[in-house]
Amino acid sequence: SLEFYAKKYGDIFTMITPAPAEKAVILSSPQALQEVLTKDNNEYEVPANKLLQSVFGEYSISCLEGDRHRRERKLLMPPFHGNRMRNYGDLICNITKEVASNLTVSKTFIARKLMQEITMQVILQTVFGLYDSPRLSQIRSMLTDFLELTASPLRASLLFFPWLQKDLGPWSPWGKYQRQQQKLNELLYTEIATRRSQLDPNRTDILTLMLLAQDEEGQGMTDQEIRDELMTLLLAGHETTATALAWAVYWVHKQPQVYQKLIEELTTLEIDAEPMTIFRLPYLTAVCQETLRIYPVVVMTFPRRTKQPVELQGYHLEADTTIRGSIYLTHQREDLYPEPKKFKPERFLEKKFSPYEYLPFGGGSRRCLGMALADFEMRLVLATLLSNFEMELAENQPVKPQRRGVTLGPKGGVKMLMKAKRILSQTKPPSVATV
């Protein structure tokens, strides 16, 4: 329906959005997106997001507004600085090899499930820095159960429709959801308390960096703030990257010329190449960028609301008008991306797009804080899989997108066949001993 309305009405139109169900003005032109996403403090504000509050918590950076959001973002920026990603490179490559090596040759598997296993381990170890902790195993198990409660479109409706959110006991859907959340909370608060009491400034995991963070007045983050940010990272940082990777292996194996070109680039690498060398490969980068263009995992930006009457693209908008940028529609614009339905990584080698022409992680002050980690992880996982394993699509028919929780993933998860394992070298141990 988004594309139908865009064809009929152009770059700006009003519709009832499905999640949450509300009347909103939809934008898809880079000029309008830039104007709205960069004027958060003046003409536009970010309204409270009750949908995300019910998942992440009210102190999550995704749910804060104004000065509270600015303070939290500043506190959280050091753990996600691009330079810190180097600490996690070998860890990501080794987790990928270890998890994928459990697949059986000549047997089929679901790509999204493989990617979920990889990204779950990566996010747990980068966030907590634990390798064999009993509590980490409990958190991991609980997270998996928690995500399954909203995995299908039907179950995801629990989050989108408040009238379904009634606790009718432990066997009711919302009752089960709340009890799982409570168990997860207990584990997270215990971990936070333990780590506060044994704080080691030499550790480089994200939880330690959160516990050490202080604002200009010397105030650190409270336990509830940290808990809510942990939930945001563990859920958003795991599921979204897994979905993007499932799409990536689908597109690479769907188009033999893309696969061949990527394999040729990967074979130029030395055995056990440094992760940063892999990360900088131009065609690998273009493949990941095109994956996030053609079906962005999150299809809309965070909503904005007009604080006063404004003029936008020749239209007059009253105060309290909700505005949403359509990442999907922007990425499908023929004036930016000729033949937008075709998967063509070369377009990113031929042209540099502005942050409002290409915005898979959102834009403005609400751009995804974990973008550097997600980008780094996506390239390393894809390169490691293709370098060490030979796979192919198990089914020929095109894979369509389907809502999964608050993301847009491949319907069926992409069924693949493991053909062979390439033994290139001994796996190096993780080089992040302090993580």
N, C-alpha and C positions, 0 to 999 in steps of 0.2 A: 504493500500500500504506500510506503514511503516513495518508491520510484513512480508509482502512478500519480501521486499528488505533485511530485516534482515536475513531471512531464506536463501536467495540466496547468500548474500555477507558477512554476519557476523556482527562483532561489529562496523565496520566503512565502510561507503559508501557515495557516493555523490548522491543527488537528488535535484529536484526543489521543494522547500517548497511552500505551498499554501499561507501563510500569514506571512510576505510579500512574493510575488513571487520572489524567488531568488535561485541561485545555492548555495547549502550549503553542507558541510561535516557533516554527522549525526553520533553521538557517542552514544553507550549504555553500554560500559564496565565501571565499577566503577573506574578502574585505570586510564583510559583515561579522564573520567570526572573530577577526582580529579586533574590531571595534568593541564587541561585547566582552570578549575574554580578557582584554587588557584594561578595562575600565571598572574593575570590581569595586573600587573604593569610592567611585564618583557617582555614576548614573545607574550602576547595576550592583546587585548583591547576590550572594549565594544563599538560597533559602535552606532551612533545616531539612535534612533528608531522613525521614522516618524509616524508610526502607532499609537504608544502610545502618541506622542506629540499632535496629532490631537484630542485625547480624554482627556488627563490629563493636557496638557500644557508643555511648554519647560522647566520649572523649577521643574517639578515633579522629585522626586528621581529616578523614573523609566527611565528617559530620560537624566539624567546628566552623565557626563564622568569625569574620572580622579580625580583631586583635588577637583573640585566642588562637585562631588558625595560623596567623603570622608567627606567633611565638612558638607554637608546636612545630611548624615547618622548619623554623630556624634551628630548633633543638634536634630535629631528626635529620638534618642535611648531612652532618659529618659521617654517620654510618653508611650513607649511600653515595658518598663522593666517588666519582669514577675511579680515582686512584686506588681506593680500597678494594676494588673488584679484583685486582691482581692477587690478593690474598686467597681468593676463592677459585682461581682458574684450574689448578690441578685437581682440586676437590671435585669440581663439576665434571671434569673429564673422567675421573676414576669412578665416580658414582654411576655415570652413564654406562661405562664398560661393564661394571659389576652387575648392574640391573639387567642390561640387555643380554649378557652372557647366560642368564638363566632361561632365555627363550630356547625352544627346541627347533633344530633344523628340520625343514619340511613340514612344520606345523604352523597353523595360522595364529595370529594374535591381534588384539585391538590396539591400534597405535595410541589412542588417547589414554588407555589404561597403562601402557608402558610409560608414556610421558608423565602421567600422574605419579607413578612410583618414583621416577627420577626426580621430578620437581619437588615432590614431598620431602625426599631425603635431602635435597639441596637446601630447601628453605629451612628445614629443621636444623641442619648443621651450620648454616651460615647465621641463623638467628640465635641458636642456643650454644653452638660450639661443643655439642656433646656427641660422643661416638657410641658408647655402649651404656647409657644411663637407663635404668629401669623406668624412671619418670618420663624420659624421652619416648620410650616405647609406648607408654600409656597415653601420652599426648598425641602421638602419631595415630594410634588406634582410635582414639576418641575423635580426632579431627576427621578421619576417614568416615566414621559413622555419621558425624555431624554433616559432612558434605553430602552424603547419600540421602539425607532427609530432604534435600532440595534439588536433587540431581535431575529429576524428570520435569517436563513442563507442568504436569499436574501437581507434583509436590512443590515445585517452585512457586505455585500460586499462593502458598501459605504466606510468602513474604510480600506479595503484591496486593493482597486483599485483606485489610484489617479485620473485616467481619469474620474471617476464618480463624483469627488468632484468639481462640477461646480454649482455655485449659479445662478440658472435661475429664481429666485423669491421665495416668501414665500411658494409656493405650490410645488416647486421642492424638491426632497428628501434631497439634500445637503443644499439647502436654508433653509428648515425647521430645519434641524439639527443645522445649524449655529445660527439661530434665537433663538432656545431653549437654546443653549449654552450661548448666550449673556444675556438672561433673568436670567439664573442661575448665571452667573458671577456677575450681578448687585446685586443680593441677597447676594452672598457670600462676595463681597467687602463691602457692607453695614454692614454686621454682623462683619467683621474683624475690620472696622473703629469704630463701636460702642464699641466693646470689648476692643480695644486699649485705648479708651478714658475712660473706666471704669474698668481698669485692676485690678483684685482682685487676689493676689498671693495665697490666701487660697483655691481657686477653684482647683479641680483636673481633670477637663475635658481636653481633648487632645488639643483643640484650645488654652486654657489658657496656657498650658505648651509650646506650640509652640511660643506664643507671649512672653513668659518669657525666652525662650532659647537664649543663647549667645555663640559665638565661643570664641577661646582663645584670640582674639583681642577685645572682648567686643561687637562685632557686632551681632545684632539680625537678624531675617528673615524679608525680605521685604514683603509687602502686596501681590505682585505677587507670590513670593515663597510660602507663606502660602496658597494662593488661589489654586495654582497647587497641593500642597500636600493635601489640603482638597478634591479636585476633585479625586485624587488618592485613598484616604481613602474611600470616600463615594461611589465610583463606584466599585473599586477593592475589598474593604473590605466588601461590602454588597453582591454583585452578586456571588462571588466565594464561600463564606461560605454557602449561600443559596443553591447553586448547590450541594456542598458536603453533606449537610444535607438531601437534597432530595434523593441522592444516598444512604445515611445511612439508612433512613427509608425503602427504597426499599429492601436493602440487609437483614436487620434485619427481615422484615416480609416475605421475600422470603424463608428464611430458618428457620423452626420451632425450630430446635435445638439451633440456635444462639439466637433467641428471648427468648426461655425458660431460657437459661443460663444467659442472660443479666437481665431478670426480676428477677431471683433468686438472682443475685448480688444486684440489686436495692432494693429488699425487706429487705436486711440486714441493710439498712440505717435507722437511727432514723427519725421521722417526722421532717420536717424542718431542715434537716442536713445542716451543713455548706457547702457552695459551694466548698471550697477547699477539703473537704472530698469526695464530689462527683467526683471532678476532678481527684482525685488520684485512683479511682476504677480501678483495673487492667484489667478486661474484657471489661469494657466500653472503656478504653483507646485502647485496642487491636482492638475493633470493629471499632473505628474511624480511627485508623491507616490502617487497612485493606481496609476500604472504600476509603481512599486516595491513597492506592496502586493500587487497581484493575482498577479504572478509575480516574487517577489524573485529577483534574479540569483543570489545565494548563499542556499541554502535552509536552512542550519544555522548556528548560532553555532560559534565555536571550542569544542572539547570542554573540559570541566572534569573533574577527578577528585577524589573525596573523599579527604582526607588522614587522616580518622578516621571512625568510624561517625557518621552524622547522621540526623536526622529531617526528612523533607521531605514536605509535604502529607499528613501522616498515615502515611507509609511509612518504614520503617527501611532505610537504605542502608548497607551495609558499607563499610569503608575500601577504597580502590582501585577504586571503582565509577566507570565513565565515564558522564558526563552530557552530553547535547547539547540545546540549545534549538532547537526547530523554528520558524524564522522563518516558513516557509510556513504551518504550522498555526496559528500565532498570528494571522497576517494573514487567515486564513480563518474565524476565530471569529465565529459569528453574533451572539453577545452583544456583540461590539465593532463588527462590520461587518455590519449587516443586508444580506441578499442578497449574500453575499461573492463569488459568481461573476460578479456584474455589475460593469462598469467605471463607477463613479460618482464622478467627481472632487468633486462637491458635498459628499461626506461629510467632506472635509478643510476645507471652508469652514464647515461647521455644528458641528464639534467639534474640540477639540485633544486629541490622543492622547498618552499618557505615553510615555517612552522605552522602556518594556517592553511596550507595546501595539502600537507601531509601531517596528520596528527593522531596516530594510533594510540598515543598515551594521553590524549587530551591536550589542552592548551592553557596558557596564562598561569595564574597563581595556583590553579588546580591541576596542573599537569602531574601525572603519576610520579610520585617520589621514588618509586622503585624502578624507574625506567632504565637506568644504567645497568642494574643487576639483571633485569629481564632481558635486555638486549644482549648483554654479555653471555648470559646462560643460554639463550636461544641459539646463538651462533656456535657456541662450543658443543652443545648437545648434538645439534644437527651434524656438525663436522665429525664428531667422534663416532656417531652411529654409522655414517656413510663410509668412514675410513676403516671401520672394524667389522662391519656386517653387510652382507648382501641381502637385500629385501626386495619384494615387489608387491604391488597391489593384488589382493586376492579376488577382487571383483572389478569388473570393467565399467559398470554404470557410474555416472557422475554422483558425487557426494554433495548433498544439499545442506545448507546451514539450518540449525535448530537451536532454540533457546535452551540453555542449560544453566539454571540458577539465574544470575544476572549477566551471563555471558552468552555469546553466540558461537556455538561449536558445531563440528561436523556431525551430521545425523548418523548414528551407528558407530561413531568413534573411529572410523577408517579401518577396515579389515585388511591386514597385511599377511604376507607369507615370508617366513624366515628361510632364505635359500642357503646361505653359507656364512660361516664366520671366518673373517680374515685375521690370521694371527700375524700381527705386525711386530709386536715387541712386548716385553714385560711391562706390566702396569706399574707406574711409579707410585710410591706411597704418597698420601697427601702431604703437601709442603706447608700446611697451615696448622702446625702443631699447637699453636696458642689459640686456635679458633675453638 
